[in-house]
């Protein structure tokens, strides 16, 4: 194993500390699990980034989806 050094902003580190405390695990273990997850899911991450970039380049116009608004209403029966 090799030791690395990371720089994290304070809000992120505070959130990590809160979660690791509630899970009774170390920062190192948490970061290791998070990195392993990211590596296993890198294809999904890449597709989500491409999806977001596409919408940033060509945003949806409000009239494109207005016909589907009624489909979002679930009636109680």
Secondary structure per residue as TSV (DSSP state, phi and psi in degrees):
chain	resnum	aa	ss	phi	psi
A	1	X	-	360.0	149.0
A	2	X	-	-120.1	143.1
A	3	X	-	-91.1	133.4
A	4	X	-	-122.8	166.3
A	5	X	-	-119.8	132.9
A	6	X	-	-120.4	148.9
A	7	X	-	-113.0	121.8
A	8	X	-	-124.9	145.6
A	9	X	-	-73.3	158.6
A	10	X	H	-59.5	-44.8
A	11	X	H	-61.2	-40.0
A	12	X	H	-65.7	-44.2
A	13	X	H	-63.1	-39.3
A	14	X	H	-63.2	-40.6
A	15	X	H	-66.7	-41.9
A	16	X	H	-60.6	-45.7
A	17	X	H	-61.1	-39.9
A	18	X	H	-63.4	-45.9
A	19	X	H	-68.2	-45.2
A	20	X	H	-64.0	-34.7
A	21	X	H	-64.8	-45.2
A	22	X	H	-67.2	-27.2
A	23	X	H	-93.5	-1.9
A	24	X	T	54.2	51.6
A	25	X	-	-136.9	165.3
A	26	X	-	-83.4	161.5
A	27	X	H	-57.4	-43.4
A	28	X	H	-58.5	-47.1
A	29	X	H	-63.2	-42.1
A	30	X	H	-63.6	-47.1
A	31	X	H	-64.4	-39.6
A	32	X	H	-60.4	-46.3
A	33	X	H	-62.7	-42.7
A	34	X	H	-62.9	-41.4
A	35	X	H	-68.4	-40.4
A	36	X	H	-62.2	-41.7
A	37	X	H	-61.6	-45.6
A	38	X	H	-61.8	-40.1
A	39	X	H	-65.7	-40.8
A	40	X	H	-66.7	-28.5
A	41	X	T	-110.5	22.1
A	42	X	H	-62.1	-32.4
A	43	X	H	-66.8	-42.3
A	44	X	H	-64.3	-42.9
A	45	X	H	-59.9	-44.8
A	46	X	H	-63.1	-42.6
A	47	X	H	-65.1	-39.0
A	48	X	H	-65.6	-38.4
A	49	X	H	-64.5	-43.0
A	50	X	H	-63.1	-39.9
A	51	X	H	-60.6	-48.8
A	52	X	H	-63.4	-40.5
A	53	X	H	-64.1	-38.4
A	54	X	H	-62.2	-43.8
A	55	X	H	-69.9	-29.0
A	56	X	H	-69.3	-38.3
A	57	X	H	-73.5	-37.4
A	58	X	S	-136.9	81.0
A	59	X	-	-63.1	153.7
A	60	X	-	-74.7	132.3
A	61	X	-	-79.4	147.2
A	62	X	H	-60.2	-32.0
A	63	X	H	-76.5	-12.2
A	64	X	H	-70.8	-30.7
A	65	X	H	-114.1	-1.3
A	66	X	G	-62.3	-31.6
A	67	X	G	-67.8	-15.5
A	68	X	G	-96.0	-4.8
A	69	X	G	-59.5	-37.2
A	70	X	G	-66.7	-23.6
A	71	X	G	-71.2	-16.4
A	72	X	G	-84.3	-9.1
A	73	X	-	-91.6	120.4
A	74	X	-	-104.6	119.3
A	75	X	-	-86.8	139.5
A	76	X	-	-80.8	131.8
A	77	X	-	-123.2	360.0
